[in-house]
Amino acid sequence: MLARALLVSFQQALRSIALTLFPLAFIALLAWATAGSSTGNTSDPIRASIWLWLGAHLILFDLSLPPSFDSGTLSILPLGAALLPLLAMRSGMNRSISALERVKPARIFFSFWYIAFILLATYLSRTSDVKPSLILAPLYALLLLVIASLDFSHRALAPFRFSAHILTVVAGIAMLLFGVSLALHFTIAKNLTTVLQPGWVGGVLLLLIQILYLPNLAIHALSYFLGFGFALGAATHISPTVFTIQQIPAIPILGGLPTGKHPLYLIGLTLFIVLALLVALSVIRRHSDLKNRIREFSQLILGGSIALALISYLSSGTLLTSALHPVGVRWWPIPAVFAASQLIFVVLVLLIPAAISKFRDRTDA
């Protein structure tokens, strides 16, 4: 039985890896073939495809950048790319569960093989110039495996469904406003594209990368409209009330960044609080007694804050050089606003009325 479980989970882990690695290998080979190479060494696109696959798992890279080979880090990676391994992991887990007919052993064995493959790929693809993190590789893989294994129809996740929808709506609105800003500054985006001169293959790949970075930009835009803003390198800060930046990287989508201070955009904080109150009202509608309401609010505040902090952390980082560190948002402001709005609602709408009612009952008695 154990041998069969190991074999089935091994096959499904290998299949899940192939679902994402092979398309990335094709992309790397196409880019290598069209760009040309002075050595003609086919190990280059193979290693590059593994790096792309590891990057899709959000694993950071330590780099030595030519021509001076200054050390740098690539830790801000596209959240959109993580959807590919997540879907592959979920498919592989479900197939393992169907074959073994036992949920926990199937997930454990599948996770074991997947993490083993991640570690092997990380170790074999390391060079003197590009070093994927051996320490973070299993941790990030485990995080994605946990997310992929979640049963979103489970009763325990019920408190988070409506709040997840609200977060999606808020991030979507922020991204829509960023899109309007990009349209208004289209000339800047066009000039940035002209500077890069990517060619048709490079242009397609550049467009794809920017699409995969849209979830990161959504978090950054959300932080901007909440008033916290974000950084785009050392000694920079972009928010409705503070605008400190000298230059931007040659990435076309960044042409949509604001060009100055816009204090009126702080109205986004009001919208966020209103939507957070809608989340609180959904908890009240599901429960009639105070004890269950407090219990679900506790779960919502703790789980929601951890999720928002994790998303904020993963959406930001370092972009190659120390001059572009940090890029993105700080990990704590968005979850702090969420937790504070929920706590205020609990105190004003639940605890204070309950205390007043209890005091009146004692007085009447």
Secondary structure, 3 states (H helix, E strand, C coil): CHHHHHHHHHHHHHHHHHHHHHHHHHHHHHHHHHHCCCCCCCHHHHHHHHHHHHHHCCCCEEEEECCCCEEEEECCCCHHHHHHHHHHHHHHHHHHHHHHCCHHHHHHHHHHHHHHHHHHHHHHCCCCCEEECCCHHHHHHHHHHHHHHCCCCCHHHHHHHHHHHHHHHHHHHHHHHHHHHHHHCHHHHHHHHHHHCCHHHHHHHHHHHHHHCHHHHHHHHHHHHCCCCEEECCCCEECCCCEECCCCCCCHHHHHCCCCCCHHHHHHHHHHHHHHHHHHHHHHHHCCCHHHHHHHHHHHHHHHHHHHHHHHHHCCECECCHHHCCEECCCCHHHHHHHHHHHHHHHHHHHHHHHHHHHHHHHHC
